[in-house]
């Protein structure tokens, strides 16, 4: 495990591989375009996630690697689902029972995966790694379906991801997720305002 301090952070920034910087840049493009409900964001996000998949494997975060790869698949789905007029799509909200079932399912799956990963001794953070992966898949589905609540999940996911990547020595990626966190907060505010303006229909 890497020491997480200001001096360690600066050292990690200096040693950051160019591929990580590319992933970060594309990740920024992704969230800015998705915030505007622009389908080109899915392309940028897919390439960014492909790079992050390889980085997560090197950092011994197998579930994060799987999650990032699933984002590549999700990017294809998002691109297909969001047509050129996606910005005109109405934002919806999902039923609370669906959220409850999904969260409980994520917790149970994460516990099971954490035990498996712990027994193999490969993952540095078995439960958090698994939980972020499960919640990330669910949040991506909500985002592709243009559900308002996706941003609330991303706030939690990005907060956990900042910690996971920082303690594993991926400082620039951790900073990227700090940016994602700020965008998630703004995304919820922006989409919530649009949702209310459209009449707040479910």
C-alpha positions, 0 to 999 in steps of 0.5 A: 500500500502506498503512503498518501501524503502531500509529498507522496502525491507530488512525487506520484504526479511527477512519475505519472505515465503519459497513458494516465494523463490521456485517460484523465483528459478524456475523462474530463471531456466525457463528464463535461459532454455527458453533463450536457447530454451530448452522445459524444461523451460516450466515445471519450468515456469509452476510450478513457475507461479502456486505459483505466482498465489497464491501470487498475490491473497494474494497481491490483484493483481487479474489480475496478479493472472489471468496472472500467472495462464494463464502462467501455461496454456501457459506452457502446450502449450509451452511444446507441441509446442516445441519438443526436437529439438526446439533449432533448430527452426528458430526465426521469426518476426511478421508483424508490423500490427499485433503488432499494433492491439494487442497493441491497443486491450490490451490498450482497454481491460485494460481500460475496466478491470480497470474500472471493478476492480476499481468499485469493489475496489479489485485491488490496481492498476487496469490499470497497473495490467490489462495492464501487464496481457494483454501484458503478454498473448500476449508476451507469445504467441509470445514466444511460436511461437518463434517470436523475438519481444517477448523479447521487450514486456517482457522488458516493462512487467518486468519493470512494474511488478517490480514496482507492486510487490515491492509496494505490499510488494513482495520484492523477487518477485520484485527482480525476475522480475528485473532478468527477465528484465535483461534476457529479454534484453539479450534474445533479443540480443541473439535471434536477433543475431541468427535471423540475422545469419539465414538470418533475414527471417520473 
